[in-house]
Amino acid sequence: MNILYIMFDQLRFDYLSCAGHPHLQTPHIDALAAKGVRFTRAYVQSPTCGSSRMSSYTGRYPSSHGVQFNGYPLRVGEWTMGDHLRRAGMGCHLIGKTHMVADADGMERLGLAPDSVIGVRQSECGFDPFIRDDGLWAEGPDGFYDAKRSPYNEYLKSKGYPGENPWNDFANAGVEGNDVASGWFMVNADKPANIAEEDSETPWLTTQAMEFITQAEAKGDQPWCAHLSYIKPHWPYIVPAPYHDMYGPEHVLPAVRSEAEREDPHPVFGGMMNNRIGKTFSRDEVRERVIPAYMGLIKQADDQMGRLFAWLEETGRMKDTMIVVTSDHGDYLGDHWMGEKNLFHEPSIKVPLIIYDPRAEADVTRGTTCDELVEAIDLLPTFLEVAGGAPAPHILEGRSLMPLLRGEETEWRDHAVAEFDYATNPICETLGLAPKDARLFMVVDRRWKFMHAEGGLRPMLFDLETDPDELVDLGASAEHAEVIDLMYDRLLAWGLRMSQRITLSDEQIAARRGKAPRKGILLGVYEPDELAPELTAKYRGAVPSE
């Protein structure tokens, strides 16, 4: 078995036709769902790229691995997907984005050369990179957002696109007369990107994935896990022809929001609604420009899935490759008077998750949906089981999804947890909070979604049964004190989890229990004959002589 782990960036759970979108048709992703399992309640562990991805790549919550926001380094020595899978005999490779920042100070402290094998793995989140491109080659007065080399820019230059940053000037911009119409300005979202469609980011990465698989198969030395990680449909919201005008304002669904949400909102929610992003996405003309482009990016992505899946089928690889399709978080797109992500409403924190397992054991669930509460950190334990590795529950905080894929009766979790650290957001300063208090925690079960805010702020609470659109915040309701208490009990139990004792498993600890006497540590012994003679032999007999 090989594993193809596909992650899109900022793909909402409900922007697929198999998830019920009335206008956006995604037949190729739908076809994969028809051959596998689609999980309807899959939650990431943070609603921001870097933190969410590090949870997926380590199988641990943000407060365990420490990457609470974008740009926070993943500390040296943190166990990653590559570490676990390589120990089980499976290679682990990257094609695309991770948003990972290396712990340069930690590497220097330990004398790890960045160009050594271990140095590269520490710098690339444990992956052996086939090609790494985070796809955000923005540039401002202080320089580039990402100072690393851009393989995609090098590819575009090789294709004849001029300039130092064709990612910016062509792949993510249209044309207005003779001028660049940048995708950073959402007024340009209805323009076609000034690039041949086959040269744009999504087809380029698909080709890279096919090249990797071809090379890996040629080597044939071990099974592989390939993380194919796309940058789209993440902003800038602009897409090449013919996808730029496939959808229009008539395909834009009404925003899920209410005026009541703006009346005495939770302070963090209020701050996000009233920042530049929230105010911009609250305007209908913005949504009518952006959402058709976002849909076009998804349509292009689905067409590339058709290309990739057809190639896998033609080459016989579908029969021995597990395929996972998911996202690192969603996109508000104007719902709840917000844009982007960074809070815990469903459009932001819930993601698509489709898993196709070609083995006969999964036939019983083929083409079904699963409503269990699944967390993104469950993927790594699943992959480890597929690779034949021993479970590592003292490190991995998720749990394998294989029982659900095989249709087995299993006792599953009754709530899921996510975190968000907004210490780098101006809202932290506006609310007068210290960085340590700018933290949010979500607990969601089958009916209730709860958010705790540090810093003395009140909680939020939604009844997903009577209010599935999450429009009525019950966090200040005395009538729901019992539910809020239950959620705090769950949060306390989660906070008391054994999250940092990762160097020894429970089995290893149990194996050490009671063994000290056999090493000569005889505590609490009054007379020698209280113990077996073999345990005291070294402490009896004549005094040694010369």
Kinemage of the C-alpha trace (Angstrom):
@kinemage 1
@onewidth
@group {chain A} dominant
@subgroup {mainchain}
@vectorlist {calphas} color= white
{ca met a 1} P 0.000 0.000 0.000
{ca asn a 2} L 1.061 3.533 -0.855
{ca ile a 3} L -0.636 6.668 0.462
{ca leu a 4} L -1.466 9.778 -1.564
{ca tyr a 5} L -2.296 12.460 0.999
{ca ile a 6} L -3.885 15.386 -0.859
{ca met a 7} L -4.475 18.648 0.969
{ca phe a 8} L -6.063 21.737 -0.528
{ca asp a 9} L -5.615 25.087 1.148
{ca gln a 10} L -8.681 26.952 2.393
{ca leu a 11} L -11.227 24.608 0.777
{ca arg a 12} L -14.585 24.790 2.542
{ca phe a 13} L -16.285 21.543 3.479
{ca asp a 14} L -19.497 22.492 1.650
{ca tyr a 15} L -17.981 23.648 -1.666
{ca leu a 16} L -18.176 20.212 -3.270
{ca ser a 17} L -21.171 18.795 -5.090
{ca cys a 18} L -20.954 15.578 -3.049
{ca ala a 19} L -21.375 17.797 0.049
{ca gly a 20} L -24.472 19.433 -1.410
{ca his a 21} L -23.326 22.578 -3.199
{ca pro a 22} L -26.122 23.344 -5.684
{ca his a 23} L -24.010 24.984 -8.416
{ca leu a 24} L -20.396 23.847 -8.107
{ca gln a 25} L -19.964 20.434 -9.726
{ca thr a 26} L -16.916 18.418 -8.637
{ca pro a 27} L -17.445 15.045 -10.360
{ca his a 28} L -13.915 13.709 -9.869
{ca ile a 29} L -13.760 14.305 -6.125
{ca asp a 30} L -17.341 13.007 -5.965
{ca ala a 31} L -16.231 9.833 -7.767
{ca leu a 32} L -13.519 9.281 -5.176
{ca ala a 33} L -16.129 9.698 -2.426
{ca ala a 34} L -18.278 7.120 -4.213
{ca lys a 35} L -15.390 4.649 -3.911
{ca gly a 36} L -14.467 5.540 -0.344
{ca val a 37} L -15.846 7.209 2.765
{ca arg a 38} L -16.770 10.877 3.101
{ca phe a 39} L -16.549 12.137 6.668
{ca thr a 40} L -19.202 14.773 7.331
{ca arg a 41} L -17.848 16.077 10.649
{ca ala a 42} L -14.095 16.419 10.245
{ca tyr a 43} L -12.500 19.218 12.267
{ca val a 44} L -9.002 20.661 12.063
{ca gln a 45} L -7.196 21.539 15.291
{ca ser a 46} L -6.652 25.201 14.434
{ca pro a 47} L -8.351 27.532 11.938
{ca thr a 48} L -5.072 28.894 10.559
{ca cys a 49} L -2.667 27.367 8.040
{ca gly a 50} L 0.582 26.800 9.925
{ca ser a 51} L -0.914 25.650 13.196
{ca ser a 52} L -3.461 23.363 11.544
{ca arg a 53} L -0.869 21.772 9.291
{ca met a 54} L 1.585 21.150 12.106
{ca ser a 55} L -1.185 19.293 13.951
{ca ser a 56} L -1.837 17.155 10.870
{ca tyr a 57} L 1.873 16.478 10.386
{ca thr a 58} L 2.581 15.631 14.041
{ca gly a 59} L -0.736 14.057 15.077
{ca arg a 60} L -0.761 16.449 18.058
{ca tyr a 61} L -2.729 19.477 19.237
{ca pro a 62} L -1.232 22.985 18.864
{ca ser a 63} L -0.608 23.283 22.608
{ca ser a 64} L 1.389 20.046 22.366
{ca his a 65} L 3.601 20.828 19.372
{ca gly a 66} L 3.790 24.560 20.114
{ca val a 67} L 3.042 26.029 16.678
{ca gln a 68} L 0.138 28.235 17.646
{ca phe a 69} L 0.142 30.488 14.575
{ca asn a 70} L 1.754 31.057 11.192
{ca gly a 71} L 5.471 31.726 11.375
{ca tyr a 72} L 5.997 29.888 14.681
{ca pro a 73} L 8.868 27.382 14.258
{ca leu a 74} L 8.253 23.699 14.876
{ca arg a 75} L 10.778 22.824 17.543
{ca val a 76} L 13.664 20.532 16.748
{ca gly a 77} L 12.982 16.961 17.764
{ca glu a 78} L 9.195 17.015 17.412
{ca trp a 79} L 8.040 13.679 16.003
{ca thr a 80} L 6.472 14.101 12.565
{ca met a 81} L 4.662 12.017 9.995
{ca gly a 82} L 7.957 11.250 8.262
{ca asp a 83} L 9.568 10.044 11.483
{ca his a 84} L 6.715 7.661 12.271
{ca leu a 85} L 6.315 6.308 8.746
{ca arg a 86} L 10.012 5.833 8.027
{ca arg a 87} L 10.324 3.801 11.236
{ca ala a 88} L 7.545 1.595 9.815
{ca gly a 89} L 9.372 1.201 6.491
{ca met a 90} L 7.418 3.749 4.438
{ca gly a 91} L 8.994 6.772 2.765
{ca cys a 92} L 7.344 10.140 3.351
{ca his a 93} L 7.635 12.810 0.680
{ca leu a 94} L 6.405 16.348 0.020
{ca ile a 95} L 5.065 17.856 -3.190
{ca gly a 96} L 3.903 21.410 -2.494
{ca lys a 97} L 3.157 23.406 0.618
{ca thr a 98} L 3.691 22.846 4.339
{ca his a 99} L 3.802 26.407 5.756
{ca met a 100} L 6.399 24.982 8.153
{ca val a 101} L 9.055 27.242 9.694
{ca ala a 102} L 12.248 25.523 10.783
{ca asp a 103} L 13.615 25.913 14.289
{ca ala a 104} L 16.869 27.469 13.100
{ca asp a 105} L 18.037 28.309 16.619
{ca gly a 106} L 17.405 24.760 17.777
{ca met a 107} L 19.236 23.311 14.794
{ca glu a 108} L 22.219 25.567 15.409
{ca arg a 109} L 22.239 24.672 19.097
{ca leu a 110} L 22.411 20.974 18.222
{ca gly a 111} L 24.879 21.422 15.388
{ca leu a 112} L 22.500 20.186 12.682
{ca ala a 113} L 23.669 21.240 9.231
{ca pro a 114} L 20.694 22.485 7.170
{ca asp a 115} L 21.957 20.617 4.087
{ca ser a 116} L 22.366 17.251 5.819
{ca val a 117} L 19.672 14.579 5.545
{ca ile a 118} L 18.517 15.117 9.122
{ca gly a 119} L 18.849 18.884 8.701
{ca val a 120} L 16.607 18.865 5.641
{ca arg a 121} L 14.028 16.730 7.422
{ca gln a 122} L 14.076 19.049 10.443
{ca ser a 123} L 13.612 21.995 8.070
{ca glu a 124} L 10.840 20.334 6.055
{ca cys a 125} L 8.559 19.058 8.809
{ca gly a 126} L 9.954 15.541 8.595
{ca phe a 127} L 9.265 15.119 4.877
{ca asp a 128} L 11.797 14.232 2.235
{ca pro a 129} L 10.900 17.048 -0.163
{ca phe a 130} L 10.457 16.192 -3.824
{ca ile a 131} L 9.500 19.822 -4.283
{ca arg a 132} L 8.621 22.409 -1.630
{ca asp a 133} L 6.676 25.499 -2.642
{ca asp a 134} L 4.455 27.300 -0.158
{ca gly a 135} L 3.001 29.395 -2.957
{ca leu a 136} L 2.934 32.811 -1.293
{ca trp a 137} L 5.562 34.845 -3.101
{ca ala a 138} L 4.173 38.197 -2.050
{ca glu a 139} L 6.479 41.208 -1.910
{ca gly a 140} L 6.170 44.485 -0.015
{ca pro a 141} L 8.367 47.368 1.146
{ca asp a 142} L 10.071 45.088 3.668
{ca gly a 143} L 10.832 42.403 1.134
{ca phe a 144} L 9.308 39.022 0.334
{ca tyr a 145} L 6.829 37.294 2.621
{ca asp a 146} L 8.683 34.049 1.959
{ca ala a 147} L 12.393 34.566 1.362
{ca lys a 148} L 13.063 30.994 0.203
{ca arg a 149} L 13.620 29.949 -3.387
{ca ser a 150} L 10.427 29.521 -5.422
{ca pro a 151} L 10.539 26.423 -7.643
{ca tyr a 152} L 7.285 27.553 -9.243
{ca asn a 153} L 8.782 30.922 -10.221
{ca glu a 154} L 11.740 29.082 -11.710
{ca tyr a 155} L 9.344 26.895 -13.696
{ca leu a 156} L 7.489 29.976 -15.006
{ca lys a 157} L 10.750 31.617 -16.037
{ca ser a 158} L 11.704 28.442 -17.897
{ca lys a 159} L 8.411 28.729 -19.771
{ca gly a 160} L 9.259 32.284 -20.876
{ca tyr a 161} L 7.331 34.383 -18.369
{ca pro a 162} L 9.426 37.506 -17.745
{ca gly a 163} L 10.354 39.333 -14.560
{ca glu a 164} L 11.671 38.289 -11.171
{ca asn a 165} L 8.313 37.208 -9.732
{ca pro a 166} L 5.981 35.824 -12.406
{ca trp a 167} L 3.938 34.207 -9.595
{ca asn a 168} L 2.875 37.742 -8.741
{ca asp a 169} L 2.789 39.303 -12.214
{ca phe a 170} L 1.144 36.466 -14.156
{ca ala a 171} L -0.124 33.490 -12.132
{ca asn a 172} L -1.925 35.703 -9.621
{ca ala a 173} L -2.753 38.747 -11.690
{ca gly a 174} L -4.869 39.703 -14.659
{ca val a 175} L -4.364 42.568 -17.097
{ca glu a 176} L -5.954 46.027 -17.211
{ca gly a 177} L -4.798 47.639 -20.449
{ca asn a 178} L -1.020 47.408 -20.228
{ca asp a 179} L -0.987 47.225 -16.436
{ca val a 180} L -0.913 44.347 -13.998
{ca ala a 181} L -4.327 43.793 -12.382
{ca ser a 182} L -3.172 42.134 -9.163
{ca gly a 183} L -5.205 39.388 -7.585
{ca trp a 184} L -4.465 40.984 -4.221
{ca phe a 185} L -7.127 43.549 -5.133
{ca met a 186} L -10.375 41.623 -5.044
{ca val a 187} L -11.956 43.962 -7.577
{ca asn a 188} L -9.865 42.004 -10.127
{ca ala a 189} L -11.193 38.580 -9.085
{ca asp a 190} L -13.422 38.320 -12.179
{ca lys a 191} L -10.481 38.762 -14.565
{ca pro a 192} L -8.641 35.754 -15.989
{ca ala a 193} L -5.164 35.272 -14.568
{ca asn a 194} L -2.600 36.258 -17.196
{ca ile a 195} L -1.193 32.769 -17.594
{ca ala a 196} L -1.822 29.700 -19.707
{ca glu a 197} L -4.053 27.424 -17.671
{ca glu a 198} L -1.645 24.498 -17.942
{ca asp a 199} L 1.118 26.651 -16.437
{ca ser a 200} L -0.877 27.733 -13.382
{ca glu a 201} L -0.123 26.424 -9.910
{ca thr a 202} L -2.625 23.604 -9.595
{ca pro a 203} L -1.734 21.801 -12.875
{ca trp a 204} L 1.974 22.374 -12.181
{ca leu a 205} L 1.770 20.633 -8.805
{ca thr a 206} L -0.311 17.810 -10.264
{ca thr a 207} L 2.425 17.202 -12.832
{ca gln a 208} L 5.042 17.254 -10.076
{ca ala a 209} L 3.084 14.586 -8.183
{ca met a 210} L 2.914 12.345 -11.240
{ca glu a 211} L 6.655 12.744 -11.785
{ca phe a 212} L 7.332 11.850 -8.157
{ca ile a 213} L 5.191 8.704 -8.316
{ca thr a 214} L 6.860 7.622 -11.567
{ca gln a 215} L 10.311 8.027 -10.028
{ca ala a 216} L 9.318 6.338 -6.762
{ca glu a 217} L 7.859 3.378 -8.634
{ca ala a 218} L 11.018 3.102 -10.718
{ca lys a 219} L 13.119 2.851 -7.570
{ca gly a 220} L 10.690 0.369 -6.027
{ca asp a 221} L 12.629 0.142 -2.773
{ca gln a 222} L 9.790 0.895 -0.331
{ca pro a 223} L 6.151 1.952 -0.205
{ca trp a 224} L 5.607 5.702 -0.097
{ca cys a 225} L 3.387 8.332 1.422
{ca ala a 226} L 3.259 11.376 -0.868
{ca his a 227} L 1.853 14.599 0.559
{ca leu a 228} L 0.464 16.478 -2.443
{ca ser a 229} L -0.273 19.869 -0.927
{ca tyr a 230} L -1.915 22.521 -3.106
{ca ile a 231} L -1.928 26.272 -2.433
{ca lys a 232} L -5.361 26.811 -3.993
{ca pro a 233} L -8.205 27.728 -3.631
{ca his a 234} L -6.402 29.975 -1.122
{ca trp a 235} L -6.223 33.659 -2.021
{ca pro a 236} L -5.287 35.603 -4.096
{ca tyr a 237} L -8.722 34.872 -5.534
{ca ile a 238} L -7.961 34.816 -9.258
{ca val a 239} L -8.014 31.920 -11.725
{ca pro a 240} L -6.997 31.487 -15.381
{ca ala a 241} L -9.408 31.049 -18.251
{ca pro a 242} L -11.644 29.181 -18.823
{ca tyr a 243} L -12.355 28.935 -15.101
{ca his a 244} L -12.589 32.681 -14.464
{ca asp a 245} L -16.103 33.066 -15.843
{ca met a 246} L -17.651 29.629 -15.295
{ca tyr a 247} L -19.593 31.072 -12.362
{ca gly a 248} L -21.193 34.414 -11.726
{ca pro a 249} L -23.162 36.343 -9.091
{ca glu a 250} L -26.173 34.106 -9.771
{ca his a 251} L -24.188 31.175 -8.364
{ca val a 252} L -23.251 32.955 -5.136
{ca leu a 253} L -25.206 31.497 -2.234
{ca pro a 254} L -26.747 33.952 0.236
{ca ala a 255} L -24.450 34.796 3.126
{ca val a 256} L -25.182 32.905 6.348
{ca arg a 257} L -25.415 35.813 8.784
{ca ser a 258} L -27.882 37.836 10.796
{ca glu a 259} L -28.065 41.385 12.123
{ca ala a 260} L -28.439 39.918 15.599
{ca glu a 261} L -24.849 38.671 15.402
{ca arg a 262} L -23.690 42.295 15.416
{ca glu a 263} L -25.607 43.179 18.552
{ca asp a 264} L -23.353 42.855 21.607
{ca pro a 265} L -21.153 40.131 20.062
{ca his a 266} L -18.441 38.259 21.867
{ca pro a 267} L -15.457 40.668 21.979
{ca val a 268} L -13.213 38.463 19.820
{ca phe a 269} L -15.990 37.791 17.319
{ca gly a 270} L -16.822 41.493 17.246
{ca gly a 271} L -13.189 42.374 16.614
{ca met a 272} L -12.989 39.976 13.678
{ca met a 273} L -16.271 41.163 12.164
{ca asn a 274} L -15.045 44.755 12.327
{ca asn a 275} L -11.509 44.357 11.020
{ca arg a 276} L -10.683 45.173 7.386
{ca ile a 277} L -11.264 41.603 6.204
{ca gly a 278} L -14.610 41.285 7.932
{ca lys a 279} L -15.875 44.646 6.697
{ca thr a 280} L -14.762 43.903 3.144
{ca phe a 281} L -16.430 40.485 2.982
{ca ser a 282} L -19.619 41.924 4.468
{ca arg a 283} L -20.150 43.796 1.183
{ca asp a 284} L -22.255 41.974 -1.395
{ca glu a 285} L -20.245 43.319 -4.341
{ca val a 286} L -17.105 41.763 -2.858
{ca arg a 287} L -18.736 38.378 -2.421
{ca glu a 288} L -20.098 38.555 -5.987
{ca arg a 289} L -16.567 39.088 -7.324
{ca val a 290} L -14.648 36.724 -5.051
{ca ile a 291} L -16.864 33.674 -4.691
{ca pro a 292} L -17.169 32.916 -8.444
{ca ala a 293} L -13.342 33.019 -8.648
{ca tyr a 294} L -13.098 30.788 -5.560
{ca met a 295} L -15.500 28.363 -7.242
{ca gly a 296} L -13.431 28.495 -10.418
{ca leu a 297} L -10.295 27.602 -8.463
{ca ile a 298} L -12.119 24.606 -6.984
{ca lys a 299} L -13.422 23.552 -10.388
{ca gln a 300} L -9.864 23.659 -11.736
{ca ala a 301} L -8.691 21.625 -8.749
{ca asp a 302} L -11.378 19.018 -9.394
{ca asp a 303} L -10.405 18.779 -13.061
{ca gln a 304} L -6.813 18.165 -11.970
{ca met a 305} L -8.059 15.425 -9.651
{ca gly a 306} L -9.715 13.876 -12.706
{ca arg a 307} L -6.424 14.043 -14.574
{ca leu a 308} L -4.493 12.544 -11.649
{ca phe a 309} L -7.003 9.804 -10.816
{ca ala a 310} L -7.318 8.776 -14.472
{ca trp a 311} L -3.527 8.469 -14.694
{ca leu a 312} L -3.431 6.374 -11.521
{ca glu a 313} L -6.147 4.132 -12.955
{ca glu a 314} L -4.439 3.775 -16.335
{ca thr a 315} L -1.124 2.853 -14.737
{ca gly a 316} L -2.688 0.348 -12.324
{ca arg a 317} L -1.793 2.324 -9.224
{ca met a 318} L -5.333 2.894 -7.920
{ca lys a 319} L -5.455 -0.695 -6.702
{ca asp a 320} L -2.584 -0.249 -4.240
{ca thr a 321} L -2.838 3.434 -3.233
{ca met a 322} L -4.885 4.868 -0.384
{ca ile a 323} L -6.058 8.361 -1.395
{ca val a 324} L -7.013 11.073 1.087
{ca val a 325} L -8.550 14.415 0.067
{ca thr a 326} L -8.882 17.121 2.696
{ca ser a 327} L -8.083 20.757 3.542
{ca asp a 328} L -6.222 22.633 6.264
{ca his a 329} L -9.214 24.878 7.099
{ca gly a 330} L -12.124 26.610 5.410
{ca asp a 331} L -13.076 30.156 4.371
{ca tyr a 332} L -15.858 32.338 5.772
{ca leu a 333} L -16.525 34.066 2.408
{ca gly a 334} L -18.767 36.616 4.140
{ca asp a 335} L -20.663 34.202 6.370
{ca his a 336} L -21.082 35.601 9.880
{ca trp a 337} L -19.862 39.001 8.565
{ca met a 338} L -16.351 37.608 8.218
{ca gly a 339} L -13.749 36.643 5.657
{ca glu a 340} L -10.742 34.360 5.886
{ca lys a 341} L -10.860 31.877 8.825
{ca asn a 342} L -9.584 32.275 12.429
{ca leu a 343} L -12.712 31.449 14.418
{ca phe a 344} L -14.688 28.286 15.048
{ca his a 345} L -17.860 28.533 12.926
{ca glu a 346} L -18.345 25.535 10.627
{ca pro a 347} L -17.209 27.284 7.400
{ca ser a 348} L -13.821 27.882 9.028
{ca ile a 349} L -13.024 24.902 11.275
{ca lys a 350} L -14.790 22.012 9.508
{ca val a 351} L -13.121 20.550 6.414
{ca pro a 352} L -13.818 18.020 3.682
{ca leu a 353} L -12.328 14.600 4.312
{ca ile a 354} L -12.602 11.743 1.836
{ca ile a 355} L -10.617 8.526 2.187
{ca tyr a 356} L -10.401 5.836 -0.468
{ca asp a 357} L -8.912 2.510 0.652
{ca pro a 358} L -8.643 0.036 -2.239
{ca arg a 359} L -8.356 -3.038 -0.013
{ca ala a 360} L -11.185 -5.541 0.290
{ca glu a 361} L -11.552 -4.844 4.031
{ca ala a 362} L -12.970 -1.424 3.125
{ca asp a 363} L -15.589 -2.731 0.686
{ca val a 364} L -18.305 -2.644 3.344
{ca thr a 365} L -18.102 1.164 3.647
{ca arg a 366} L -17.484 2.016 0.011
{ca gly a 367} L -19.583 4.985 -1.128
{ca thr a 368} L -20.858 5.835 2.360
{ca thr a 369} L -20.687 8.840 4.648
{ca cys a 370} L -19.537 8.781 8.267
{ca asp a 371} L -20.926 11.240 10.809
{ca glu a 372} L -18.500 10.500 13.630
{ca leu a 373} L -16.483 13.386 15.106
{ca val a 374} L -13.146 13.143 13.333
{ca glu a 375} L -10.070 15.282 13.944
{ca ala a 376} L -7.272 16.053 11.489
{ca ile a 377} L -4.815 14.505 13.945
{ca asp a 378} L -6.474 11.141 13.246
{ca leu a 379} L -4.816 10.893 9.829
{ca leu a 380} L -1.285 10.177 11.044
{ca pro a 381} L -2.315 7.230 13.284
{ca thr a 382} L -4.313 5.950 10.302
{ca phe a 383} L -1.307 6.160 8.000
{ca leu a 384} L 0.879 4.493 10.615
{ca glu a 385} L -1.510 1.552 10.774
{ca val a 386} L -1.576 1.307 6.971
{ca ala a 387} L 2.241 1.255 6.990
{ca gly a 388} L 2.203 -1.609 9.495
{ca gly a 389} L 3.809 0.426 12.270
{ca ala a 390} L 3.177 -0.075 15.970
{ca pro a 391} L 0.713 2.413 17.499
{ca ala a 392} L 2.307 5.309 19.390
{ca pro a 393} L -0.488 6.718 21.596
{ca his a 394} L 2.026 8.288 23.991
{ca ile a 395} L 3.011 10.608 21.119
{ca leu a 396} L 0.031 10.668 18.780
{ca glu a 397} L -3.086 12.316 20.204
{ca gly a 398} L -5.419 11.252 17.419
{ca arg a 399} L -6.699 7.771 16.705
{ca ser a 400} L -6.692 5.566 13.633
{ca leu a 401} L -9.709 5.847 11.355
{ca met a 402} L -9.305 2.288 10.090
{ca pro a 403} L -12.162 0.866 12.211
{ca leu a 404} L -14.492 3.443 10.632
{ca leu a 405} L -13.179 2.659 7.147
{ca arg a 406} L -13.753 -1.051 7.754
{ca gly a 407} L -17.239 -0.538 9.198
{ca glu a 408} L -16.280 -2.040 12.547
{ca glu a 409} L -18.095 -1.397 15.784
{ca thr a 410} L -15.866 0.864 17.822
{ca glu a 411} L -16.150 3.206 20.760
{ca trp a 412} L -15.462 6.633 19.290
{ca arg a 413} L -14.940 10.094 20.798
{ca asp a 414} L -17.990 12.108 21.820
{ca his a 415} L -16.398 15.532 21.300
{ca ala a 416} L -13.643 17.192 19.290
{ca val a 417} L -11.268 19.977 20.286
{ca ala a 418} L -9.558 22.865 18.474
{ca glu a 419} L -7.434 25.829 19.543
{ca phe a 420} L -6.570 29.281 18.239
{ca asp a 421} L -3.901 31.710 19.415
{ca tyr a 422} L -4.528 35.284 18.230
{ca ala a 423} L -1.657 36.951 20.098
{ca thr a 424} L -0.229 38.322 16.827
{ca asn a 425} L -3.602 39.788 15.807
{ca pro a 426} L -4.277 43.489 16.559
{ca ile a 427} L -7.447 42.353 18.368
{ca cys a 428} L -5.197 41.171 21.209
{ca glu a 429} L -3.980 44.726 21.821
{ca thr a 430} L -7.428 46.242 21.256
{ca leu a 431} L -8.849 44.017 23.991
{ca gly a 432} L -5.933 44.865 26.304
{ca leu a 433} L -4.839 41.241 26.591
{ca ala a 434} L -1.389 39.847 27.295
{ca pro a 435} L -0.212 37.411 24.586
{ca lys a 436} L -0.682 34.452 26.961
{ca asp a 437} L -4.368 35.329 27.299
{ca ala a 438} L -5.115 35.707 23.585
{ca arg a 439} L -6.175 32.074 23.264
{ca leu a 440} L -9.408 30.360 22.262
{ca phe a 441} L -10.503 26.739 22.704
{ca met a 442} L -13.362 24.934 20.968
{ca val a 443} L -15.219 21.852 22.165
{ca val a 444} L -17.868 20.436 19.820
{ca asp a 445} L -20.110 17.404 20.238
{ca arg a 446} L -23.072 16.091 18.297
{ca arg a 447} L -25.313 18.957 19.399
{ca trp a 448} L -23.299 21.752 20.998
{ca lys a 449} L -20.365 23.889 19.959
{ca phe a 450} L -18.590 25.752 22.748
{ca met a 451} L -15.771 28.282 22.728
{ca his a 452} L -13.753 29.258 25.787
{ca ala a 453} L -11.743 32.494 25.672
{ca glu a 454} L -8.872 33.153 28.053
{ca gly a 455} L -8.417 36.633 29.528
{ca gly a 456} L -11.649 36.725 31.513
{ca leu a 457} L -13.891 36.890 28.441
{ca arg a 458} L -17.204 35.073 28.364
{ca pro a 459} L -17.666 31.856 26.377
{ca met a 460} L -19.664 31.295 23.199
{ca leu a 461} L -22.170 28.468 22.743
{ca phe a 462} L -24.256 27.297 19.779
{ca asp a 463} L -27.002 24.686 19.618
{ca leu a 464} L -26.233 22.935 16.320
{ca glu a 465} L -29.511 21.015 16.491
{ca thr a 466} L -31.859 24.019 16.588
{ca asp a 467} L -29.424 26.556 15.114
{ca pro a 468} L -27.238 24.716 12.550
{ca asp a 469} L -26.143 28.018 11.011
{ca glu a 470} L -24.679 29.164 14.358
{ca leu a 471} L -26.469 32.494 14.417
{ca val a 472} L -27.567 32.591 18.065
{ca asp a 473} L -24.803 32.762 20.651
{ca leu a 474} L -25.997 31.215 23.946
{ca gly a 475} L -22.735 31.786 25.793
{ca ala a 476} L -24.300 34.324 28.167
{ca ser a 477} L -27.526 32.339 28.693
{ca ala a 478} L -28.169 31.297 32.295
{ca glu a 479} L -30.562 28.658 30.971
{ca his a 480} L -27.605 26.839 29.376
{ca ala a 481} L -25.326 26.833 32.412
{ca glu a 482} L -25.482 23.039 32.649
{ca val a 483} L -24.278 22.622 29.056
{ca ile a 484} L -21.520 25.175 29.594
{ca asp a 485} L -20.425 23.350 32.750
{ca leu a 486} L -20.275 20.081 30.789
{ca met a 487} L -18.094 21.718 28.169
{ca tyr a 488} L -15.769 23.114 30.825
{ca asp a 489} L -15.497 19.646 32.363
{ca arg a 490} L -14.486 18.279 28.974
{ca leu a 491} L -12.003 21.081 28.448
{ca leu a 492} L -10.498 20.405 31.869
{ca ala a 493} L -10.139 16.692 31.110
{ca trp a 494} L -8.526 17.536 27.775
{ca gly a 495} L -6.186 20.028 29.457
{ca leu a 496} L -5.069 17.342 31.923
{ca arg a 497} L -4.153 14.894 29.146
{ca met a 498} L -0.667 13.407 29.153
{ca ser a 499} L 0.640 15.471 26.245
{ca gln a 500} L 4.367 15.895 26.881
{ca arg a 501} L 5.541 12.492 28.178
{ca ile a 502} L 6.442 11.224 24.731
{ca thr a 503} L 9.811 9.488 25.191
{ca leu a 504} L 8.359 6.385 26.869
{ca ser a 505} L 5.163 4.509 26.077
{ca asp a 506} L 2.851 3.126 28.748
{ca glu a 507} L 4.084 -0.356 27.830
{ca gln a 508} L 7.709 0.659 28.336
{ca ile a 509} L 6.866 2.213 31.682
{ca ala a 510} L 4.976 -0.890 32.785
{ca ala a 511} L 7.927 -3.052 31.742
{ca arg a 512} L 10.174 -1.084 34.095
{ca arg a 513} L 7.829 -1.453 37.036
{ca gly a 514} L 9.295 -3.380 39.966
{ca lys a 515} L 12.628 -4.046 38.251
{ca ala a 516} L 14.817 -1.861 40.499
{ca pro a 517} L 15.666 -4.724 42.977
{ca arg a 518} L 17.183 -6.726 40.122
{ca lys a 519} L 19.561 -3.816 39.619
{ca gly a 520} L 20.517 -3.717 43.278
{ca ile a 521} L 18.171 -0.942 44.471
{ca leu a 522} L 16.703 -2.495 47.660
{ca leu a 523} L 14.518 0.167 49.212
{ca gly a 524} L 12.600 -0.486 52.439
{ca val a 525} L 14.410 -3.754 53.240
{ca tyr a 526} L 15.111 -4.409 56.952
{ca glu a 527} L 16.747 -7.873 56.847
{ca pro a 528} L 18.368 -9.809 53.956
{ca asp a 529} L 16.045 -12.778 54.229
{ca glu a 530} L 13.045 -10.628 53.345
{ca leu a 531} L 14.068 -10.991 49.714
{ca ala a 532} L 15.010 -13.842 47.408
{ca pro a 533} L 18.705 -14.743 47.842
{ca glu a 534} L 19.542 -13.862 44.259
{ca leu a 535} L 18.529 -10.235 44.880
{ca thr a 536} L 20.877 -9.859 47.857
{ca ala a 537} L 23.829 -11.996 46.708
{ca lys a 538} L 25.992 -8.961 45.921
{ca tyr a 539} L 25.443 -7.589 49.421
{ca arg a 540} L 26.335 -10.760 51.402
{ca gly a 541} L 29.536 -12.711 52.067
{ca ala a 542} L 33.028 -11.954 53.314
{ca val a 543} L 34.690 -8.620 52.897
{ca pro a 544} L 36.908 -8.701 49.797
{ca ser a 545} L 40.621 -8.991 50.571
{ca glu a 546} L 43.660 -8.056 48.502
